[in-house]
């Protein structure tokens, strides 16, 4: 079994934003030299997340962010967390901090319309994404 681990940075520009990191992840998989196995994309942050969704029409991620904003308001009566970013923590937990993608012949097995996104819920910040490839 071969294991490769790599990290890259994502600089976000807004408070809530979805950054397409598909090319960076594919680059890590290519560099690993692992042809068949799986890839885990992980972030160690409590106010960010990793998700997979459509990267063909940029309006899709805008609609996801709009929906989150409506469902999980920044200020809600009853929030107790003194830092003032409870909504960011809730969004992070709903989306989750990792995704797994299968790798075949050195290529991520993503659907035609799928892309991998780093989700920023409390930016702007510089974040780290960890990618582990096992094969
Ligand atoms: Zn907090």
Backbone and ligand atoms as CSV (ligand in chain L), in Angstrom:
chain,resi,resn,atom,element,x,y,z
A,1,UNK,N,N,0.844,-1.208,0.000
A,1,UNK,CA,C,0.000,0.000,0.000
A,1,UNK,C,C,0.874,1.251,0.000
A,2,UNK,N,N,0.565,2.176,-0.848
A,2,UNK,CA,C,1.293,3.455,-0.894
A,2,UNK,C,C,0.414,4.564,-0.327
A,3,UNK,N,N,1.063,5.456,0.422
A,3,UNK,CA,C,0.343,6.605,0.990
A,3,UNK,C,C,1.130,7.867,0.676
A,4,UNK,N,N,0.431,8.880,0.196
A,4,UNK,CA,C,1.061,10.180,-0.038
A,4,UNK,C,C,0.223,11.253,0.652
A,5,UNK,N,N,0.908,12.206,1.283
A,5,UNK,CA,C,0.204,13.280,1.990
A,5,UNK,C,C,0.770,14.615,1.533
A,6,UNK,N,N,-0.124,15.543,1.238
A,6,UNK,CA,C,0.340,16.862,0.810
A,6,UNK,C,C,-0.635,17.920,1.332
A,7,UNK,N,N,-0.142,19.144,1.449
A,7,UNK,CA,C,-0.949,20.250,1.963
A,7,UNK,C,C,-0.808,21.445,1.030
A,8,UNK,N,N,-1.898,22.148,0.824
A,8,UNK,CA,C,-1.783,23.422,0.093
A,8,UNK,C,C,-2.661,24.477,0.768
A,9,UNK,N,N,-2.349,25.736,0.470
A,9,UNK,CA,C,-3.073,26.859,1.091
A,9,UNK,C,C,-4.179,27.380,0.180
A,10,UNK,N,N,-5.240,27.845,0.820
A,10,UNK,CA,C,-6.306,28.535,0.093
A,10,UNK,C,C,-6.491,29.891,0.770
A,11,UNK,N,N,-6.368,30.965,0.001
A,11,UNK,CA,C,-6.626,32.309,0.542
A,11,UNK,C,C,-8.021,32.736,0.112
A,12,UNK,N,N,-8.880,32.970,1.107
A,12,UNK,CA,C,-10.252,33.345,0.769
A,12,UNK,C,C,-10.409,34.854,0.865
A,13,UNK,N,N,-11.357,35.382,0.090
A,13,UNK,CA,C,-11.498,36.836,0.002
A,13,UNK,C,C,-12.756,37.382,0.642
A,14,UNK,N,N,-13.696,36.505,0.999
A,14,UNK,CA,C,-14.957,36.969,1.572
A,14,UNK,C,C,-15.288,36.198,2.825
A,15,UNK,N,N,-16.380,36.585,3.487
A,15,UNK,CA,C,-16.763,35.859,4.711
A,15,UNK,C,C,-17.230,34.453,4.374
A,16,UNK,N,N,-18.119,34.342,3.380
A,16,UNK,CA,C,-18.572,33.021,2.944
A,16,UNK,C,C,-18.295,32.890,1.459
A,17,UNK,N,N,-17.643,31.818,1.118
A,17,UNK,CA,C,-17.173,31.681,-0.255
A,17,UNK,C,C,-16.878,30.211,-0.526
A,18,UNK,N,N,-17.095,29.779,-1.766
A,18,UNK,CA,C,-16.724,28.410,-2.151
A,18,UNK,C,C,-15.658,28.484,-3.235
A,19,UNK,N,N,-14.506,27.915,-2.923
A,19,UNK,CA,C,-13.350,28.004,-3.828
A,19,UNK,C,C,-13.138,26.633,-4.483
A,20,UNK,N,N,-13.137,26.610,-5.803
A,20,UNK,CA,C,-12.925,25.358,-6.540
A,20,UNK,C,C,-11.459,24.938,-6.415
A,21,UNK,N,N,-11.226,23.809,-5.762
A,21,UNK,CA,C,-9.860,23.321,-5.545
A,21,UNK,C,C,-9.601,22.017,-6.313
A,22,UNK,N,N,-10.459,21.724,-7.287
A,22,UNK,CA,C,-10.339,20.460,-8.034
A,22,UNK,C,C,-8.954,20.312,-8.677
A,23,UNK,N,N,-8.469,21.379,-9.305
A,23,UNK,CA,C,-7.176,21.297,-10.010
A,23,UNK,C,C,-6.037,21.038,-9.022
A,24,UNK,N,N,-6.084,21.685,-7.860
A,24,UNK,CA,C,-5.029,21.487,-6.847
A,24,UNK,C,C,-5.031,20.041,-6.345
A,25,UNK,N,N,-6.248,19.514,-6.090
A,25,UNK,CA,C,-6.339,18.134,-5.603
A,25,UNK,C,C,-5.850,17.165,-6.681
A,26,UNK,N,N,-6.257,17.389,-7.929
A,26,UNK,CA,C,-5.804,16.528,-9.032
A,26,UNK,C,C,-4.282,16.579,-9.149
A,27,UNK,N,N,-3.716,17.754,-8.891
A,27,UNK,CA,C,-2.261,17.903,-8.934
A,27,UNK,C,C,-1.570,17.054,-7.873
A,28,UNK,N,N,-2.148,17.022,-6.675
A,28,UNK,CA,C,-1.574,16.205,-5.598
A,28,UNK,C,C,-1.645,14.722,-5.971
A,29,UNK,N,N,-2.790,14.323,-6.527
A,29,UNK,CA,C,-2.958,12.913,-6.936
A,29,UNK,C,C,-1.924,12.570,-8.011
A,30,UNK,N,N,-1.757,13.442,-8.993
A,30,UNK,CA,C,-0.784,13.201,-10.057
A,30,UNK,C,C,0.630,13.079,-9.518
A,31,UNK,N,N,0.984,14.005,-8.603
A,31,UNK,CA,C,2.334,14.010,-8.021
A,31,UNK,C,C,2.594,12.767,-7.166
A,32,UNK,N,N,1.529,12.206,-6.585
A,32,UNK,CA,C,1.691,11.046,-5.693
A,32,UNK,C,C,2.162,9.808,-6.449
A,33,UNK,N,N,1.850,9.750,-7.740
A,33,UNK,CA,C,2.213,8.579,-8.530
A,33,UNK,C,C,1.322,7.371,-8.244
A,34,UNK,N,N,0.296,7.578,-7.415
A,34,UNK,CA,C,-0.630,6.471,-7.086
A,34,UNK,C,C,-1.732,6.434,-8.160
A,35,UNK,N,N,-1.876,5.287,-8.788
A,35,UNK,CA,C,-2.809,5.185,-9.920
A,35,UNK,C,C,-4.215,4.748,-9.523
A,36,UNK,N,N,-4.295,3.838,-8.561
A,36,UNK,CA,C,-5.612,3.315,-8.188
A,36,UNK,C,C,-5.766,3.286,-6.683
A,37,UNK,N,N,-6.841,3.883,-6.190
A,37,UNK,CA,C,-7.055,3.936,-4.750
A,37,UNK,C,C,-8.084,4.987,-4.426
A,38,UNK,N,N,-7.787,5.785,-3.397
A,38,UNK,CA,C,-8.724,6.835,-3.027
A,38,UNK,C,C,-7.986,8.028,-2.445
A,39,UNK,N,N,-8.681,9.133,-2.508
A,39,UNK,CA,C,-8.092,10.402,-2.108
A,39,UNK,C,C,-9.012,11.040,-1.068
A,40,UNK,N,N,-8.453,11.458,0.039
A,40,UNK,CA,C,-9.233,12.175,1.052
A,40,UNK,C,C,-8.792,13.632,1.056
A,41,UNK,N,N,-9.768,14.519,0.958
A,41,UNK,CA,C,-9.501,15.956,1.031
A,41,UNK,C,C,-10.052,16.430,2.364
A,42,UNK,N,N,-9.191,17.035,3.170
A,42,UNK,CA,C,-9.546,17.294,4.562
A,42,UNK,C,C,-9.132,18.711,4.957
A,43,UNK,N,N,-9.927,19.354,5.808
A,43,UNK,CA,C,-9.482,20.635,6.372
A,43,UNK,C,C,-9.614,20.588,7.889
A,44,UNK,N,N,-8.626,21.200,8.560
A,44,UNK,CA,C,-8.547,21.135,10.030
A,44,UNK,C,C,-9.213,22.351,10.673
A,45,UNK,N,N,-10.202,22.911,10.005
A,45,UNK,CA,C,-10.794,24.161,10.493
A,45,UNK,C,C,-12.226,23.929,10.976
A,46,UNK,N,N,-12.643,24.726,11.976
A,46,UNK,CA,C,-13.984,24.539,12.542
A,46,UNK,C,C,-15.016,25.485,11.944
A,47,UNK,N,N,-14.546,26.385,11.067
A,47,UNK,CA,C,-15.490,27.294,10.414
A,47,UNK,C,C,-15.308,27.243,8.892
A,48,UNK,N,N,-14.905,26.089,8.411
A,48,UNK,CA,C,-14.750,25.869,6.973
A,48,UNK,C,C,-15.164,24.432,6.692
A,49,UNK,N,N,-15.203,24.057,5.429
A,49,UNK,CA,C,-15.648,22.706,5.077
A,49,UNK,C,C,-15.149,22.342,3.689
A,50,UNK,N,N,-15.323,21.073,3.363
A,50,UNK,CA,C,-15.024,20.575,2.023
A,50,UNK,C,C,-16.308,19.972,1.479
A,51,UNK,N,N,-16.636,20.276,0.223
A,51,UNK,CA,C,-17.809,19.647,-0.380
A,51,UNK,C,C,-17.575,19.421,-1.865
A,52,UNK,N,N,-18.432,18.604,-2.458
A,52,UNK,CA,C,-18.395,18.357,-3.902
A,52,UNK,C,C,-19.723,18.806,-4.478
A,53,UNK,N,N,-19.646,19.635,-5.516
A,53,UNK,CA,C,-20.882,20.024,-6.193
A,53,UNK,C,C,-20.557,20.531,-7.593
A,54,UNK,N,N,-21.570,21.059,-8.260
A,54,UNK,CA,C,-21.405,21.450,-9.670
A,54,UNK,C,C,-20.420,22.597,-9.837
A,55,UNK,N,N,-19.507,22.414,-10.805
A,55,UNK,CA,C,-18.581,23.513,-11.099
A,55,UNK,C,C,-18.720,24.007,-12.537
A,56,UNK,N,N,-19.814,23.627,-13.196
A,56,UNK,CA,C,-20.026,24.093,-14.568
A,56,UNK,C,C,-20.694,25.479,-14.560
A,57,UNK,N,N,-21.772,25.607,-13.805
A,57,UNK,CA,C,-22.475,26.889,-13.717
A,57,UNK,C,C,-22.131,27.539,-12.374
A,58,UNK,N,N,-21.391,28.668,-12.403
A,58,UNK,CA,C,-20.985,29.314,-11.148
A,58,UNK,C,C,-22.161,29.798,-10.289
A,59,UNK,N,N,-23.354,29.907,-10.891
A,59,UNK,CA,C,-24.530,30.316,-10.119
A,59,UNK,C,C,-24.924,29.269,-9.077
A,60,UNK,N,N,-24.545,28.004,-9.308
A,60,UNK,CA,C,-24.922,26.949,-8.354
A,60,UNK,C,C,-24.309,27.228,-6.983
A,61,UNK,N,N,-23.015,27.537,-6.943
A,61,UNK,CA,C,-22.407,27.786,-5.628
A,61,UNK,C,C,-22.965,29.071,-5.012
A,62,UNK,N,N,-23.288,30.053,-5.844
A,62,UNK,CA,C,-23.902,31.273,-5.309
A,62,UNK,C,C,-25.258,30.942,-4.674
A,63,UNK,N,N,-26.004,30.051,-5.310
A,63,UNK,CA,C,-27.316,29.663,-4.765
A,63,UNK,C,C,-27.168,28.850,-3.478
A,64,UNK,N,N,-26.124,28.021,-3.422
A,64,UNK,CA,C,-25.867,27.268,-2.183
A,64,UNK,C,C,-25.572,28.246,-1.044
A,65,UNK,N,N,-24.718,29.227,-1.319
A,65,UNK,CA,C,-24.356,30.209,-0.287
A,65,UNK,C,C,-25.569,31.042,0.134
A,66,UNK,N,N,-26.411,31.395,-0.841
A,66,UNK,CA,C,-27.632,32.158,-0.540
A,66,UNK,C,C,-28.568,31.343,0.352
A,67,UNK,N,N,-28.710,30.064,0.028
A,67,UNK,CA,C,-29.574,29.177,0.823
A,67,UNK,C,C,-29.055,29.064,2.252
A,68,UNK,N,N,-27.728,28.889,2.391
A,68,UNK,CA,C,-27.137,28.784,3.733
A,68,UNK,C,C,-27.381,30.053,4.543
A,69,UNK,N,N,-27.243,31.197,3.854
A,69,UNK,CA,C,-27.427,32.484,4.533
A,69,UNK,C,C,-28.855,32.620,5.067
A,70,UNK,N,N,-29.820,32.125,4.264
A,70,UNK,CA,C,-31.236,32.202,4.675
A,70,UNK,C,C,-31.533,31.214,5.806
A,71,UNK,N,N,-30.960,29.999,5.693
A,71,UNK,CA,C,-31.262,28.946,6.673
A,71,UNK,C,C,-30.538,29.156,7.997
A,72,UNK,N,N,-29.300,29.699,7.894
A,72,UNK,CA,C,-28.448,29.830,9.082
A,72,UNK,C,C,-27.982,31.280,9.186
A,73,UNK,N,N,-28.790,32.138,9.747
A,73,UNK,CA,C,-28.442,33.565,9.816
A,73,UNK,C,C,-27.238,33.815,10.723
A,74,UNK,N,N,-26.507,34.906,10.406
A,74,UNK,CA,C,-25.315,35.242,11.204
A,74,UNK,C,C,-25.705,35.549,12.652
A,75,UNK,N,N,-26.790,36.276,12.797
A,75,UNK,CA,C,-27.252,36.607,14.150
A,75,UNK,C,C,-28.593,35.928,14.401
A,76,UNK,N,N,-28.618,35.156,15.456
A,76,UNK,CA,C,-29.837,34.424,15.788
A,76,UNK,C,C,-30.039,34.546,17.289
A,77,UNK,N,N,-31.241,34.877,17.704
A,77,UNK,CA,C,-31.537,34.945,19.139
A,77,UNK,C,C,-31.208,33.606,19.784
A,78,UNK,N,N,-30.385,33.646,20.822
A,78,UNK,CA,C,-30.063,32.407,21.517
A,78,UNK,C,C,-28.644,31.917,21.303
A,79,UNK,N,N,-27.967,32.422,20.243
A,79,UNK,CA,C,-26.564,32.030,20.065
A,79,UNK,C,C,-25.783,32.409,21.324
A,80,UNK,N,N,-24.932,31.528,21.806
A,80,UNK,CA,C,-24.179,31.772,23.035
A,80,UNK,C,C,-22.692,31.989,22.812
A,81,UNK,N,N,-22.149,31.418,21.743
A,81,UNK,CA,C,-20.717,31.477,21.450
A,81,UNK,C,C,-20.267,32.934,21.337
A,82,UNK,N,N,-19.344,33.336,22.229
A,82,UNK,CA,C,-18.985,34.750,22.370
A,82,UNK,C,C,-18.218,35.299,21.174
A,83,UNK,N,N,-17.602,34.416,20.392
A,83,UNK,CA,C,-16.802,34.854,19.243
A,83,UNK,C,C,-17.669,35.466,18.129
A,84,UNK,N,N,-18.986,35.175,18.169
A,84,UNK,CA,C,-19.887,35.780,17.194
A,84,UNK,C,C,-19.909,35.106,15.840
A,85,UNK,N,N,-19.388,33.887,15.765
A,85,UNK,CA,C,-19.400,33.194,14.469
A,85,UNK,C,C,-20.066,31.816,14.577
A,86,UNK,N,N,-21.108,31.755,15.371
A,86,UNK,CA,C,-21.815,30.480,15.544
A,86,UNK,C,C,-22.346,29.947,14.227
A,87,UNK,N,N,-22.830,30.845,13.372
A,87,UNK,CA,C,-23.347,30.389,12.070
A,87,UNK,C,C,-22.255,29.673,11.269
A,88,UNK,N,N,-21.026,30.170,11.384
A,88,UNK,CA,C,-19.906,29.565,10.648
A,88,UNK,C,C,-19.646,28.144,11.143
A,89,UNK,N,N,-19.716,27.953,12.470
A,89,UNK,CA,C,-19.499,26.615,13.036
A,89,UNK,C,C,-20.614,25.653,12.608
A,90,UNK,N,N,-21.846,26.148,12.583
A,90,UNK,CA,C,-22.978,25.297,12.187
A,90,UNK,C,C,-22.826,24.862,10.728
A,91,UNK,N,N,-22.488,25.816,9.868
A,91,UNK,CA,C,-22.322,25.492,8.437
A,91,UNK,C,C,-21.199,24.478,8.246
A,92,UNK,N,N,-20.113,24.655,8.987
A,92,UNK,CA,C,-18.971,23.744,8.893
A,92,UNK,C,C,-19.387,22.316,9.245
A,93,UNK,N,N,-20.150,22.178,10.320
A,93,UNK,CA,C,-20.563,20.835,10.726
A,93,UNK,C,C,-21.571,20.219,9.768
A,94,UNK,N,N,-22.426,21.045,9.195
A,94,UNK,CA,C,-23.411,20.506,8.249
A,94,UNK,C,C,-22.734,19.964,6.993
A,95,UNK,N,N,-21.730,20.671,6.505
A,95,UNK,CA,C,-21.037,20.248,5.278
A,95,UNK,C,C,-19.984,19.182,5.570
A,96,UNK,N,N,-19.332,19.276,6.708
A,96,UNK,CA,C,-18.278,18.315,7.049
A,96,UNK,C,C,-16.910,18.794,6.598
A,97,UNK,N,N,-15.900,18.264,7.267
A,97,UNK,CA,C,-14.542,18.767,7.027
A,97,UNK,C,C,-13.746,17.913,6.040
A,98,UNK,N,N,-14.406,16.934,5.388
A,98,UNK,CA,C,-13.643,16.134,4.425
A,98,UNK,C,C,-14.540,15.537,3.354
A,99,UNK,N,N,-13.911,15.140,2.270
A,99,UNK,CA,C,-14.578,14.378,1.207
A,99,UNK,C,C,-13.613,13.298,0.743
A,100,UNK,N,N,-14.164,12.178,0.298
A,100,UNK,CA,C,-13.353,11.115,-0.282
A,100,UNK,C,C,-13.707,10.965,-1.749
A,101,UNK,N,N,-12.682,10.843,-2.569
A,101,UNK,CA,C,-12.898,10.672,-4.005
A,101,UNK,C,C,-12.084,9.467,-4.461
A,102,UNK,N,N,-12.689,8.602,-5.229
A,102,UNK,CA,C,-11.966,7.439,-5.750
A,102,UNK,C,C,-11.005,7.883,-6.840
A,103,UNK,N,N,-9.899,7.156,-6.936
A,103,UNK,CA,C,-8.876,7.455,-7.948
A,103,UNK,C,C,-8.705,6.214,-8.823
A,104,UNK,N,N,-8.806,6.403,-10.141
A,104,UNK,CA,C,-8.601,5.296,-11.076
A,104,UNK,C,C,-7.676,5.762,-12.192
A,105,UNK,N,N,-6.639,4.981,-12.438
A,105,UNK,CA,C,-5.642,5.301,-13.470
A,105,UNK,C,C,-5.111,6.726,-13.292
A,106,UNK,N,N,-4.893,7.106,-12.040
A,106,UNK,CA,C,-4.291,8.394,-11.727
A,106,UNK,C,C,-5.218,9.592,-11.832
A,107,UNK,N,N,-6.517,9.310,-12.063
A,107,UNK,CA,C,-7.489,10.395,-12.269
A,107,UNK,C,C,-8.577,10.322,-11.204
A,108,UNK,N,N,-8.996,11.479,-10.703
A,108,UNK,CA,C,-10.111,11.542,-9.747
A,108,UNK,C,C,-11.403,11.120,-10.442
A,109,UNK,N,N,-12.135,10.213,-9.819
A,109,UNK,CA,C,-13.386,9.738,-10.425
A,109,UNK,C,C,-14.533,10.694,-10.079
A,110,UNK,N,N,-14.451,11.877,-10.651
A,110,UNK,CA,C,-15.512,12.868,-10.456
A,110,UNK,C,C,-16.458,12.817,-11.647
A,111,UNK,N,N,-17.722,13.147,-11.401
A,111,UNK,CA,C,-18.684,13.241,-12.491
A,111,UNK,C,C,-18.372,14.452,-13.364
A,112,UNK,N,N,-18.968,14.460,-14.527
A,112,UNK,CA,C,-18.734,15.537,-15.502
A,112,UNK,C,C,-18.937,16.919,-14.902
A,113,UNK,N,N,-19.949,17.049,-14.046
A,113,UNK,CA,C,-20.282,18.373,-13.523
A,113,UNK,C,C,-19.763,18.595,-12.105
A,114,UNK,N,N,-19.040,17.613,-11.574
A,114,UNK,CA,C,-18.598,17.737,-10.180
A,114,UNK,C,C,-17.246,18.433,-10.043
A,115,UNK,N,N,-17.156,19.264,-9.037
A,115,UNK,CA,C,-15.897,19.874,-8.647
A,115,UNK,C,C,-15.763,19.769,-7.129
A,116,UNK,N,N,-14.523,19.883,-6.654
A,116,UNK,CA,C,-14.273,19.838,-5.210
A,116,UNK,C,C,-14.131,21.283,-4.723
A,117,UNK,N,N,-14.861,21.595,-3.677
A,117,UNK,CA,C,-14.849,22.971,-3.167
A,117,UNK,C,C,-14.336,23.066,-1.736
A,118,UNK,N,N,-13.473,24.062,-1.509
A,118,UNK,CA,C,-13.175,24.490,-0.150
A,118,UNK,C,C,-14.228,25.535,0.199
A,119,UNK,N,N,-14.943,25.319,1.306
A,119,UNK,CA,C,-16.010,26.238,1.712
A,119,UNK,C,C,-15.518,27.090,2.870
A,120,UNK,N,N,-15.431,28.364,2.626
A,120,UNK,CA,C,-15.076,29.323,3.676
A,120,UNK,C,C,-16.350,29.856,4.296
A,121,UNK,N,N,-16.457,29.754,5.632
A,121,UNK,CA,C,-17.645,30.274,6.304
A,121,UNK,C,C,-17.309,31.373,7.317
A,122,UNK,N,N,-16.038,31.760,7.414
A,122,UNK,CA,C,-15.666,32.831,8.356
A,122,UNK,C,C,-14.393,33.538,7.879
A,123,UNK,N,N,-14.413,33.940,6.629
A,123,UNK,CA,C,-13.229,34.564,6.043
A,123,UNK,C,C,-13.284,36.072,6.138
A,124,UNK,N,N,-12.381,36.763,5.453
A,124,UNK,CA,C,-11.299,36.152,4.677
A,124,UNK,C,C,-10.171,35.637,5.564
A,125,UNK,N,N,-9.595,34.509,5.177
A,125,UNK,CA,C,-8.496,33.902,5.925
A,125,UNK,C,C,-7.599,33.125,4.966
A,126,UNK,N,N,-6.447,32.740,5.485
A,126,UNK,CA,C,-5.602,31.785,4.772
A,126,UNK,C,C,-5.811,30.430,5.431
A,127,UNK,N,N,-6.232,29.458,4.637
A,127,UNK,CA,C,-6.606,28.141,5.142
A,127,UNK,C,C,-5.701,27.067,4.567
A,128,UNK,N,N,-5.707,25.924,5.227
A,128,UNK,CA,C,-4.916,24.803,4.745
A,128,UNK,C,C,-5.814,23.630,4.373
A,129,UNK,N,N,-5.490,23.019,3.262
A,129,UNK,CA,C,-6.207,21.820,2.810
A,129,UNK,C,C,-5.201,20.670,2.772
A,130,UNK,N,N,-5.566,19.560,3.389
A,130,UNK,CA,C,-4.706,18.381,3.422
A,130,UNK,C,C,-5.290,17.336,2.479
A,131,UNK,N,N,-4.422,16.751,1.675
A,131,UNK,CA,C,-4.858,15.708,0.743
A,131,UNK,C,C,-4.041,14.464,0.994
A,132,UNK,N,N,-4.725,13.357,1.231
A,132,UNK,CA,C,-4.041,12.073,1.397
A,132,UNK,C,C,-4.509,11.123,0.289
A,133,UNK,N,N,-3.544,10.540,-0.383
A,133,UNK,CA,C,-3.857,9.590,-1.442
A,133,UNK,C,C,-3.365,8.217,-0.991
A,134,UNK,N,N,-4.256,7.242,-1.051
A,134,UNK,CA,C,-3.893,5.869,-0.669
A,134,UNK,C,C,-4.177,4.941,-1.837
A,135,UNK,N,N,-3.230,4.086,-2.148
A,135,UNK,CA,C,-3.455,3.158,-3.257
A,135,UNK,C,C,-2.595,1.916,-3.132
L,1,ZN,ZN,ZN,-15.991,30.528,16.885
